[in-house]
């Protein structure tokens, strides 16, 4: 999804929050917690 060296654009600490915002934009609802956990590793 994002390149590993794009930390200045998408800091790792903000990944979950960014995904929540993407979920709201795309699905008009929050990204499910199980999906966030899977994406975070």
Secondary structure, 3 states (H helix, E strand, C coil): CCCCCCCCCCCHHHHHHHHHHHHHHHHCCCCCHHHHHHHHC
